[in-house]
Amino acid sequence: MFTVPEYTSNLKLTKENSQIYELINAYRQHGHKRSQINPVIFEIDSQDIPELSLERYSLSKNDKYNVNGLLANDNLAIASAEQIVEHLENIYCNKIAVEFSHLEELEEREWFHENFENISKNYNLTDEYKKEILKELLRSQVFDRFLATKFVTLKRYGCEGAEGQIAFFLELFRGLARDGVGKVVISAQHRGRLNILTGLLSMPPELIFRKVHGKSEFPEGSPYLGDVISHLCHYCKLDLDGHNLMVSMTKPPSHLEASHPVSVGQTRAWQQEFKDGFYGDKHLPGEYVVNVQIHGDAAIMGQGVSQETILMSHLPHFTIGGAIHLIVNNQLGFTTPTHCSRGTRYCSDIAKVIAAPVIHVNGDYPEEIVRATKIAVEYQRRFRKSAFIDLNCYRRWGHNEMDDPTYTNPLLYKVIREKSTVPDLYAESLKTKGIITAEEINKLETDYSSVLSQKLLQIEHLKPTESEWPYDGWKNYKSCETAVTEWDTGVNVQLLKEIGINSVRFPSHFTIHPNLKKAHINARIERLNKNAAIDWSTAEALAVGSLLYQGFNARISGQDVGRGTFSHRHFMIIDQSSNDVYVPLNHLSPEQVGKLEVANSLLSEEAVLGFEYGFSSVSPYNLVIWEAQFGDFFNGAQIQIDTYISSGEAKWGLSTGIVMLLPHGYDGAGPEHSSARLERFLQLSDSNETKPDSDMVNMYVVNPTTPAQYFHLLRRQMIRNFRKPLVVIAPKILLRLPDAVSSLNDMEMGTSFQPVIGDNVEASSSIRRIIFVSGKHYYALRNHRDEINAQDTVIIRLEELSPFPVHQLRMEIAKYKNVKEFIWSQEEPRNMGAWSYCKPRFENLVGCKICYCGREASGPPAVGIGELHKAQAAHVIKAPFL
């Protein structure tokens, strides 16, 4: 086991040989600048690195120096400066180079140079292993050429030029399995995906061929719509020298890098399932489940979600014990050369943000790639921190095989066209060394080509199986019915009281903030003991607490969610004397199984929402909530909403019960803090405007007006036997509005969420007007109606918009026989809110023609001038009654 050398001994050696030590340290820090890691150099680059010159350190090349203890090499104790330089050049300026001087811990830096300077000795490869590497490389090349021949116009995003990633995966799987890892979650880009799938991950090539022929990747009769061939994924169990390793791939959209936070969330959720790290008795996560991310060189530097994810993965409640990152460095982003796609020396420089080591390697040398992978894996396993490999390679063709890259990069592609392929170069190397014969190489190629030809003939006989998602827990959950179901989500009132009181209990030694104790803790206990009205935060605590009591887990994430943006939630209680944190809902009962994880996040939307989506997709037993600080802040995560939350099930058959809380309401906060952009989610919904919806809508969109409704919504997410995303247009003012309260009886056994809430006005013949409304606007309308004594008007609330509640609306309307006027009233401008969505559904499905009352169409969601806001607010309340 590696230990840091004794400090005083090192200090003495350094002082006695300070000049040569400075040179050694310079190579450790700057040697990568002179390395031979680019396989397609077409420009002469100056190799003059002043930090590496002998003159800088007043050294003579013939003088002898004692480097024993300064260099990790037993064969070079006393040597001339010239010999030392030759040795250092061979280590640090060769086909593999490293950057580790920026590591913050001495132990890590010492470990890194100790291992890297002994790389040839410590990471020797057997001839059998070399032949195994070659076999996989040749199979990849045969596969690419087979597809190019049989499917000439296919955009396959092949591995040609980047076959080195196959050597990476080969060693990665072996190294992790040897160390006891049982599961790997991979988030991969599209380049080389099909090669990895049909090679090391053993996906039947027939599935690829079926897909090329336009057939579905799902079983016959499946409702799913599928995705493009370059997004295919696979799950498999590998047997590696007696070690079992489960490998799953995160479903990817075309938005490069967007899948990485999703994969990190999935990794964390799997760690919870396997009681890994903080979820079990281990001090560090990543003992059993490891995350691997494959990046493109332009994407990792160009996409902001990369930085968000890398920073997030080192934070409490998001950390996974480090990830292993491979950058497939094509040295082009589509057609953009490196000097236009980043402002740094390397595409891996983002790793330095989290002080992660970087290993650069020439993609033409598979054995060096294996060694780079060994070091990266060993570092991650030892320190449970991320490590990056920068695989310098190229694309033999353009961005896809139909693209001509010579339009924009002629000199680079002149070099590429004249190069032998990576598999052929390695085959020639092994043949020259006598490790393999030409006949064996030819047999490997022809045998696999024959296999592929046979598989191509069998595509009609291959029947895709059900979802390849490997978690047994999903077997009890199904695609929802072609009907609208209602679920009893009520709870015994006495149990609710007990949960509510325990939700604000804290250790006797805690010093509690006096305002919190008075307004939140004591007030909640008093309300519950007196059976008084329940506010929003109490209803939330009762919903989450009752689910924990039933054995479900819960997780709430976002900016300031522990306290809540509006200081209403207080799931976390902070000791004012020690800063210790206590989560009362995790102490409801000594027998409690379900746990609540409160994850105050970094100031990110895209990465965090992607993480939570990934977390929610692993197990149906986790209630996962993401709350935006203000509703419109979700737009920083629009990619995750478009490509995963709203469409993931249709594309991949992947269910999620994620909840998005989006605070919304026109209260004078201005353009950027008023609207949760309800209209965008309704547009993303696949609700039908010409026939009634069922539970099969892609996501549920709700705008609840009472705490009890919110209570039932959260419980319904877990109680029913299917999972759908839930978008909650959440309150701001209603959190403390005296009228927006509920009784415990509204949450008792036998109660449930109501998609439509009718008026409590008696159904008399005098009713001439019905106003339909959704959300907090109801309370302003009701108060104004009472003020002007408009006895001819009823107000009906649409609490659920997707699926659209046709049946419930018809039942409410049928109560009033003499209605002449149907009005839709909303706070939002005409081109926003629910109006455009509701109008055709009322007319086509409910059978009534409605008129609009609200703000006029607008560019921004709300105004920023106080007087104008007051005028508009008064208008939208009064206009429906005129």
ZAMARGU-4260 file (C-alpha; in steps of 0.2 Angstrom, whole numbers, plus 5000, padded with zeros to 4 digits):
<rodrens>
0) 5000/5000/5000 | 5007/5017/4995 | 5011/5029/5009 | 5018/5047/5008 | 5037/5047/5011
5) 5042/5053/5028 | 5042/5072/5027 | 5059/5076/5035 | 5068/5063/5025 | 5061/5071/5009
10) 5065/5088/5014 | 5083/5084/5017 | 5085/5075/5000 | 5077/5090/4992 | 5089/5103/5000
15) 5104/5092/4996 | 5099/5091/4978 | 5089/5106/4976 | 5094/5110/4958 | 5090/5093/4951
20) 5075/5092/4961 | 5068/5108/4953 | 5072/5100/4936 | 5062/5084/4941 | 5048/5094/4947
25) 5048/5105/4931 | 5046/5089/4921 | 5032/5083/4932 | 5023/5100/4930 | 5028/5105/4912
30) 5033/5089/4903 | 5016/5086/4895 | 5019/5102/4885 | 5033/5092/4875 | 5024/5076/4874
35) 5020/5066/4859 | 5001/5064/4862 | 4994/5070/4845 | 4992/5057/4832 | 4988/5069/4818
40) 5000/5084/4819 | 5000/5094/4804 | 5007/5110/4811 | 5025/5112/4817 | 5024/5116/4835
45) 5039/5124/4845 | 5045/5112/4858 | 5055/5125/4867 | 5049/5124/4885 | 5060/5135/4895
50) 5055/5127/4912 | 5064/5111/4905 | 5081/5118/4901 | 5096/5113/4911 | 5103/5131/4911
55) 5087/5137/4920 | 5093/5127/4935 | 5112/5130/4933 | 5115/5111/4929 | 5128/5104/4918
60) 5124/5089/4907 | 5139/5079/4913 | 5138/5082/4931 | 5132/5068/4942 | 5118/5069/4954
65) 5110/5058/4968 | 5091/5056/4963 | 5088/5042/4975 | 5072/5046/4984 | 5068/5060/4972
70) 5064/5050/4957 | 5053/5034/4958 | 5065/5023/4949 | 5077/5010/4958 | 5089/5009/4943
75) 5094/5027/4942 | 5101/5032/4959 | 5116/5042/4954 | 5116/5048/4936 | 5122/5063/4925
80) 5110/5077/4921 | 5110/5071/4903 | 5104/5054/4909 | 5091/5061/4921 | 5084/5072/4907
85) 5083/5057/4895 | 5074/5047/4909 | 5062/5061/4912 | 5059/5064/4894 | 5055/5046/4891
90) 5042/5046/4906 | 5034/5063/4905 | 5036/5068/4886 | 5031/5052/4877 | 5015/5045/4871
95) 5007/5047/4887 | 5008/5063/4898 | 5000/5069/4915 | 4995/5084/4924 | 4994/5082/4943
100) 5003/5096/4950 | 4987/5105/4953 | 4981/5091/4965 | 4978/5099/4982 | 4983/5085/4993
105) 5001/5080/4995 | 4997/5062/4996 | 4988/5062/4979 | 5003/5071/4971 | 5016/5059/4979
110) 5005/5044/4974 | 5003/5050/4956 | 5022/5053/4952 | 5026/5037/4961 | 5015/5027/4950
115) 5018/5036/4934 | 5037/5036/4935 | 5035/5017/4937 | 5022/5015/4924 | 5032/5003/4913
120) 5036/4991/4928 | 5019/4992/4937 | 5008/4991/4922 | 5016/4978/4911 | 5004/4969/4899
125) 5005/4951/4895 | 5005/4945/4877 | 4988/4937/4879 | 4981/4953/4885 | 4988/4962/4870
130) 4980/4949/4858 | 4964/4952/4867 | 4965/4971/4864 | 4969/4968/4846 | 4954/4956/4844
135) 4942/4970/4850 | 4950/4983/4839 | 4949/4973/4824 | 4931/4968/4827 | 4927/4986/4829
140) 4935/4990/4812 | 4926/4975/4804 | 4910/4981/4811 | 4912/4999/4804 | 4917/4993/4787
145) 4903/4981/4787 | 4890/4994/4790 | 4898/5006/4777 | 4896/4992/4764 | 4879/4986/4769
150) 4871/5003/4774 | 4880/5016/4763 | 4870/5031/4768 | 4869/5027/4787 | 4875/5040/4799
155) 4883/5028/4811 | 4895/5039/4820 | 4908/5026/4819 | 4923/5023/4830 | 4936/5025/4816
160) 4951/5035/4822 | 4945/5033/4840 | 4946/5015/4842 | 4957/5018/4857 | 4941/5020/4868
165) 4939/5001/4866 | 4955/4998/4874 | 4950/5010/4888 | 4933/5001/4891 | 4942/4984/4891
170) 4954/4989/4905 | 4941/4999/4914 | 4929/4985/4916 | 4943/4973/4922 | 4950/4985/4934
175) 4934/4990/4942 | 4929/4972/4943 | 4945/4967/4951 | 4942/4980/4965 | 4925/4973/4969
180) 4914/4986/4960 | 4898/4977/4955 | 4889/4991/4944 | 4895/5004/4932 | 4884/5017/4925
185) 4890/5024/4908 | 4885/5040/4900 | 4892/5040/4883 | 4892/5051/4868 | 4887/5045/4851
190) 4904/5042/4843 | 4909/5024/4843 | 4893/5019/4853 | 4887/5005/4841 | 4905/4998/4841
195) 4905/4997/4860 | 4887/4990/4861 | 4890/4976/4849 | 4908/4973/4855 | 4912/4973/4874
200) 4894/4975/4879 | 4887/4960/4868 | 4872/4968/4861 | 4866/4957/4847 | 4871/4966/4831
205) 4854/4960/4824 | 4846/4974/4835 | 4856/4987/4826 | 4852/4980/4809 | 4834/4979/4813
210) 4834/4998/4818 | 4843/5002/4802 | 4829/4993/4792 | 4817/5005/4801 | 4810/4992/4813
215) 4807/4996/4832 | 4819/4992/4846 | 4804/4988/4857 | 4792/4972/4857 | 4778/4972/4845
220) 4763/4981/4851 | 4773/4993/4862 | 4767/5011/4864 | 4784/5018/4863 | 4790/5029/4849
225) 4809/5025/4849 | 4824/5035/4846 | 4838/5036/4833 | 4851/5022/4831 | 4865/5032/4838
230) 4856/5034/4855 | 4853/5015/4858 | 4858/5009/4875 | 4861/4992/4882 | 4862/4983/4899
235) 4873/4968/4902 | 4881/4958/4915 | 4899/4954/4912 | 4909/4940/4919 | 4927/4946/4921
240) 4939/4933/4927 | 4926/4927/4939 | 4920/4944/4944 | 4903/4950/4939 | 4900/4967/4933
245) 4883/4975/4929 | 4884/4988/4916 | 4870/5000/4911 | 4870/5015/4900 | 4861/5032/4902
250) 4849/5036/4889 | 4856/5050/4879 | 4848/5065/4869 | 4857/5073/4855 | 4861/5088/4866
255) 4879/5083/4870 | 4884/5082/4889 | 4865/5083/4895 | 4866/5065/4899 | 4880/5066/4911
260) 4871/5074/4926 | 4857/5061/4923 | 4870/5047/4924 | 4877/5055/4940 | 4859/5055/4948
265) 4857/5037/4942 | 4873/5032/4950 | 4869/5040/4967 | 4852/5032/4966 | 4860/5015/4963
270) 4872/5018/4978 | 4856/5021/4988 | 4849/5004/4982 | 4865/4995/4986 | 4868/5004/5003
275) 4884/5011/4996 | 4894/5024/5004 | 4884/5036/5014 | 4868/5026/5012 | 4876/5011/5021
280) 4891/5009/5033 | 4904/5015/5021 | 4913/5032/5024 | 4916/5035/5005 | 4903/5032/4991
285) 4908/5022/4976 | 4913/5006/4984 | 4901/4996/4973 | 4893/5008/4960 | 4905/5019/4949
290) 4900/5032/4936 | 4909/5033/4919 | 4907/5048/4908 | 4912/5049/4890 | 4914/5067/4883
295) 4918/5075/4866 | 4932/5087/4866 | 4921/5102/4860 | 4906/5097/4870 | 4914/5096/4887
300) 4922/5114/4885 | 4907/5122/4876 | 4892/5116/4886 | 4889/5124/4902 | 4881/5109/4909
305) 4898/5101/4910 | 4905/5113/4923 | 4889/5112/4932 | 4889/5093/4933 | 4908/5092/4938
310) 4906/5105/4952 | 4890/5097/4958 | 4897/5079/4959 | 4908/5085/4973 | 4894/5092/4984
315) 4885/5084/4999 | 4870/5074/4993 | 4876/5074/4975 | 4893/5066/4977 | 4896/5049/4971
320) 4914/5046/4975 | 4922/5053/4959 | 4919/5048/4941 | 4931/5041/4928 | 4930/5053/4913
325) 4936/5049/4895 | 4937/5063/4883 | 4936/5057/4865 | 4947/5071/4858 | 4943/5071/4840
330) 4952/5088/4839 | 4936/5095/4830 | 4919/5100/4835 | 4908/5096/4820 | 4920/5107/4809
335) 4926/5119/4822 | 4945/5117/4825 | 4952/5118/4843 | 4957/5136/4842 | 4939/5141/4839
340) 4931/5129/4851 | 4940/5133/4867 | 4952/5146/4875 | 4963/5134/4884 | 4978/5123/4880
345) 4968/5107/4882 | 4950/5102/4881 | 4952/5093/4898 | 4957/5109/4907 | 4940/5110/4915
350) 4946/5095/4926 | 4957/5108/4936 | 4941/5116/4943 | 4939/5102/4955 | 4958/5098/4956
355) 4956/5081/4946 | 4971/5073/4938 | 4972/5073/4919 | 4981/5059/4909 | 4984/5063/4890
360) 4987/5049/4879 | 4990/5046/4860 | 4975/5037/4853 | 4987/5027/4841 | 4994/5017/4855
365) 4982/5005/4863 | 4994/4999/4876 | 4997/5017/4883 | 4978/5019/4883 | 4977/5004/4894
370) 4991/5011/4906 | 4982/5027/4907 | 4966/5019/4911 | 4974/5008/4925 | 4981/5024/4933
375) 4964/5033/4932 | 4955/5018/4939 | 4967/5016/4953 | 4967/5034/4958 | 4948/5034/4958
380) 4947/5019/4968 | 4960/5025/4981 | 4955/5043/4983 | 4936/5042/4977 | 4939/5057/4967
385) 4937/5060/4948 | 4950/5057/4936 | 4951/5062/4917 | 4959/5054/4902 | 4961/5065/4887
390) 4961/5052/4872 | 4969/5062/4858 | 4962/5054/4842 | 4953/5059/4826 | 4938/5056/4815
395) 4943/5047/4799 | 4927/5054/4792 | 4917/5070/4795 | 4905/5073/4810 | 4895/5059/4802
400) 4900/5048/4787 | 4890/5058/4775 | 4899/5074/4779 | 4915/5080/4770 | 4927/5088/4782
405) 4940/5093/4769 | 4929/5109/4766 | 4935/5117/4782 | 4950/5106/4788 | 4960/5101/4773
410) 4977/5100/4781 | 4971/5090/4795 | 4962/5078/4784 | 4977/5076/4772 | 4986/5069/4787
415) 4972/5058/4792 | 4969/5051/4774 | 4988/5046/4773 | 4987/5037/4790 | 4985/5018/4793
420) 4971/5014/4805 | 4973/5011/4823 | 4969/4993/4823 | 4980/4990/4808 | 4995/5000/4816
425) 4993/4989/4832 | 4991/4973/4822 | 5007/4977/4813 | 5016/4981/4829 | 5011/4964/4837
430) 5015/4955/4821 | 5033/4963/4821 | 5035/4958/4839 | 5030/4940/4835 | 5015/4940/4846
435) 5003/4936/4832 | 5004/4931/4814 | 4996/4938/4799 | 4986/4922/4797 | 4978/4925/4814
440) 4975/4943/4811 | 4966/4938/4794 | 4956/4924/4803 | 4950/4937/4817 | 4944/4948/4803
445) 4935/4936/4792 | 4927/4926/4806 | 4919/4941/4813 | 4914/4947/4796 | 4905/4931/4793
450) 4896/4932/4810 | 4889/4949/4805 | 4884/4943/4788 | 4874/4929/4797 | 4867/4941/4810
455) 4861/4952/4796 | 4850/4937/4789 | 4842/4934/4806 | 4834/4951/4809 | 4817/4945/4805
460) 4819/4931/4818 | 4825/4942/4832 | 4811/4949/4844 | 4816/4963/4855 | 4813/4960/4873
465) 4804/4971/4886 | 4813/4986/4894 | 4831/4982/4897 | 4831/4992/4914 | 4837/4979/4926
470) 4829/4984/4943 | 4816/4971/4948 | 4806/4985/4958 | 4799/4991/4942 | 4791/4974/4938
475) 4776/4979/4949 | 4774/4995/4940 | 4766/4996/4922 | 4761/5008/4908 | 4745/5016/4914
480) 4728/5012/4908 | 4718/5020/4894 | 4707/5027/4907 | 4707/5040/4921 | 4710/5032/4938
485) 4707/5039/4955 | 4717/5034/4970 | 4713/5035/4989 | 4728/5044/4995 | 4720/5049/5012
490) 4729/5044/5029 | 4722/5041/5046 | 4720/5058/5055 | 4728/5052/5071 | 4743/5046/5062
495) 4744/5063/5053 | 4744/5072/5069 | 4758/5062/5076 | 4768/5064/5060 | 4764/5083/5060
500) 4770/5085/5078 | 4786/5075/5075 | 4790/5085/5059 | 4795/5099/5071 | 4803/5090/5085
505) 4821/5093/5088 | 4835/5087/5101 | 4834/5094/5118 | 4851/5102/5117 | 4847/5111/5101
510) 4847/5130/5102 | 4832/5135/5090 | 4830/5152/5081 | 4817/5161/5091 | 4807/5166/5076
515) 4807/5148/5070 | 4802/5141/5086 | 4787/5153/5088 | 4780/5155/5070 | 4784/5138/5064
520) 4787/5125/5077 | 4775/5130/5091 | 4762/5136/5078 | 4761/5120/5069 | 4760/5110/5086
525) 4746/5121/5092 | 4736/5120/5075 | 4737/5101/5075 | 4732/5099/5094 | 4717/5110/5091
530) 4712/5102/5074 | 4714/5120/5067 | 4717/5124/5048 | 4732/5116/5040 | 4744/5127/5030
535) 4754/5123/5014 | 4770/5118/5023 | 4762/5107/5036 | 4752/5098/5022 | 4769/5095/5013
540) 4777/5088/5029 | 4762/5077/5032 | 4763/5070/5014 | 4781/5067/5014 | 4781/5060/5032
545) 4767/5048/5029 | 4776/5041/5013 | 4792/5039/5024 | 4781/5030/5037 | 4775/5018/5023
550) 4793/5014/5018 | 4795/5025/5003 | 4811/5036/5002 | 4810/5055/4998 | 4822/5067/4991
555) 4820/5086/4989 | 4832/5096/4979 | 4835/5113/4973 | 4842/5130/4979 | 4838/5133/4997
560) 4825/5119/4998 | 4829/5115/5016 | 4822/5131/5022 | 4812/5135/5007 | 4814/5151/4996
565) 4800/5159/5006 | 4805/5153/5023 | 4790/5141/5024 | 4797/5123/5024 | 4811/5121/5037
570) 4813/5102/5033 | 4831/5106/5041 | 4832/5113/5058 | 4849/5122/5062 | 4857/5123/5079
575) 4860/5141/5082 | 4875/5137/5093 | 4884/5124/5083 | 4877/5124/5065 | 4872/5106/5067
580) 4858/5100/5055 | 4843/5090/5061 | 4830/5083/5049 | 4815/5079/5060 | 4806/5069/5047
585) 4820/5056/5048 | 4816/5053/5066 | 4797/5049/5065 | 4799/5032/5073 | 4813/5020/5079
590) 4806/5007/5066 | 4807/5020/5052 | 4813/5013/5035 | 4810/5027/5023 | 4822/5042/5024
595) 4821/5060/5018 | 4836/5067/5009 | 4837/5086/5009 | 4849/5092/4995 | 4852/5111/4995
600) 4860/5112/4978 | 4872/5123/4969 | 4866/5138/4959 | 4862/5127/4944 | 4846/5121/4936
605) 4851/5110/4921 | 4863/5099/4930 | 4853/5098/4946 | 4836/5094/4937 | 4845/5081/4926
610) 4853/5073/4942 | 4835/5072/4950 | 4828/5065/4934 | 4841/5052/4934 | 4839/5048/4952
615) 4820/5046/4950 | 4822/5034/4935 | 4831/5021/4945 | 4818/5016/4958 | 4799/5018/4959
620) 4800/5019/4978 | 4809/5036/4979 | 4798/5052/4979 | 4810/5064/4970 | 4806/5083/4971
625) 4815/5097/4962 | 4810/5115/4967 | 4814/5130/4957 | 4819/5145/4967 | 4806/5154/4957
630) 4795/5146/4944 | 4803/5153/4928 | 4820/5148/4934 | 4817/5131/4926 | 4821/5138/4909
635) 4839/5136/4913 | 4835/5117/4913 | 4824/5117/4897 | 4835/5104/4888 | 4832/5091/4902
640) 4813/5095/4902 | 4812/5093/4883 | 4823/5078/4880 | 4820/5068/4896 | 4805/5073/4907
645) 4792/5076/4894 | 4798/5063/4881 | 4809/5050/4890 | 4795/5038/4892 | 4789/5039/4874
650) 4807/5038/4867 | 4814/5024/4878 | 4800/5017/4889 | 4809/5024/4904 | 4797/5030/4918
655) 4799/5043/4931 | 4789/5050/4945 | 4799/5066/4947 | 4790/5081/4954 | 4794/5099/4949
660) 4788/5113/4960 | 4787/5129/4951 | 4782/5144/4962 | 4770/5155/4952 | 4759/5170/4955
665) 4757/5188/4949 | 4761/5198/4965 | 4771/5213/4958 | 4788/5204/4957 | 4791/5209/4939
670) 4795/5200/4923 | 4807/5186/4930 | 4799/5181/4946 | 4780/5180/4942 | 4777/5166/4930
675) 4781/5148/4930 | 4777/5148/4911 | 4763/5136/4913 | 4759/5137/4894 | 4776/5129/4890
680) 4772/5113/4900 | 4755/5112/4893 | 4762/5114/4875 | 4774/5099/4880 | 4760/5089/4886
685) 4753/5076/4874 | 4735/5079/4880 | 4723/5077/4866 | 4711/5092/4862 | 4699/5081/4851
690) 4696/5066/4863 | 4696/5064/4881 | 4713/5060/4890 | 4718/5045/4900 | 4731/5042/4913
695) 4743/5039/4898 | 4747/5057/4896 | 4766/5060/4895 | 4766/5071/4911 | 4754/5078/4923
700) 4752/5097/4925 | 4743/5104/4940 | 4739/5120/4948 | 4732/5116/4966 | 4724/5129/4977
705) 4723/5121/4994 | 4736/5112/5005 | 4725/5096/5005 | 4726/5095/4986 | 4745/5097/4987
710) 4745/5083/5000 | 4736/5071/4989 | 4746/5075/4974 | 4762/5071/4982 | 4755/5055/4989
715) 4747/5050/4973 | 4764/5050/4965 | 4769/5035/4976 | 4753/5026/4979 | 4747/5023/4961
720) 4755/5008/4951 | 4763/5019/4938 | 4774/5033/4937 | 4772/5050/4928 | 4781/5067/4929
725) 4772/5079/4939 | 4773/5098/4936 | 4766/5108/4950 | 4762/5126/4948 | 4767/5130/4966
730) 4761/5144/4977 | 4770/5160/4984 | 4756/5170/4992 | 4745/5155/4995 | 4759/5148/5007
735) 4752/5160/5021 | 4736/5166/5014 | 4723/5163/5028 | 4710/5157/5015 | 4721/5144/5007
740) 4720/5132/5021 | 4713/5114/5023 | 4706/5103/5037 | 4714/5087/5042 | 4697/5079/5037
745) 4702/5084/5019 | 4716/5072/5020 | 4708/5058/5030 | 4706/5040/5024 | 4694/5039/5009
750) 4699/5056/5002 | 4709/5060/4986 | 4715/5073/4974 | 4701/5082/4965 | 4705/5087/4947
755) 4690/5100/4947 | 4684/5109/4962 | 4666/5116/4960 | 4659/5131/4969 | 4649/5129/4986
760) 4636/5141/4979 | 4619/5132/4978 | 4614/5126/4961 | 4600/5138/4958 | 4591/5144/4942
765) 4598/5161/4945 | 4616/5156/4940 | 4619/5165/4923 | 4638/5165/4923 | 4652/5152/4926
770) 4670/5158/4928 | 4683/5145/4925 | 4700/5148/4934 | 4716/5139/4938 | 4727/5142/4953
775) 4728/5156/4965 | 4718/5169/4955 | 4703/5160/4962 | 4704/5168/4979 | 4705/5186/4971
780) 4690/5182/4960 | 4680/5174/4975 | 4683/5189/4986 | 4678/5201/4973 | 4662/5192/4969
785) 4658/5192/4988 | 4661/5211/4988 | 4650/5215/4974 | 4637/5202/4979 | 4637/5194/4962
790) 4625/5180/4966 | 4623/5175/4948 | 4641/5169/4946 | 4649/5153/4951 | 4668/5150/4950
795) 4675/5133/4945 | 4693/5128/4948 | 4703/5117/4937 | 4716/5110/4948 | 4723/5098/4935
800) 4726/5103/4917 | 4734/5088/4910 | 4726/5076/4909 | 4711/5087/4905 | 4697/5084/4917
805) 4683/5083/4904 | 4671/5072/4914 | 4672/5082/4930 | 4669/5098/4921 | 4654/5092/4912
810) 4647/5086/4929 | 4650/5103/4937 | 4642/5113/4922 | 4627/5101/4922 | 4622/5108/4939
815) 4618/5125/4932 | 4604/5124/4919 | 4602/5142/4915 | 4620/5148/4912 | 4622/5160/4897
820) 4640/5165/4899 | 4656/5154/4901 | 4672/5164/4905 | 4690/5159/4907 | 4699/5170/4919
825) 4718/5171/4922 | 4731/5182/4928 | 4743/5178/4914 | 4744/5187/4897 | 4733/5180/4884
830) 4747/5172/4875 | 4753/5163/4891 | 4744/5153/4905 | 4732/5140/4901 | 4720/5149/4889
835) 4727/5143/4873 | 4727/5125/4879 | 4710/5126/4887 | 4700/5135/4874 | 4699/5121/4861
840) 4696/5107/4874 | 4681/5117/4882 | 4674/5119/4864 | 4678/5101/4857 | 4676/5091/4873
845) 4666/5100/4886 | 4654/5107/4874 | 4654/5125/4879 | 4661/5141/4871 | 4671/5151/4883
850) 4677/5169/4882 | 4694/5176/4888 | 4696/5188/4903 | 4714/5192/4907 | 4729/5203/4903
855) 4732/5206/4884 | 4746/5197/4875 | 4763/5202/4880 | 4781/5199/4877 | 4787/5198/4895
860) 4776/5188/4907 | 4773/5203/4919 | 4777/5221/4920 | 4790/5229/4931 | 4781/5246/4934
865) 4771/5246/4950 | 4757/5257/4945 | 4754/5247/4929 | 4754/5231/4939 | 4741/5237/4951
870) 4730/5243/4936 | 4732/5226/4927 | 4729/5216/4944 | 4713/5226/4947 | 4707/5223/4929
875) 4709/5204/4928 | 4699/5203/4944 | 4684/5215/4939 | 4683/5211/4921 | 4675/5194/4922
880) 4660/5201/4931 | 4657/5215/4919
</rodrens>
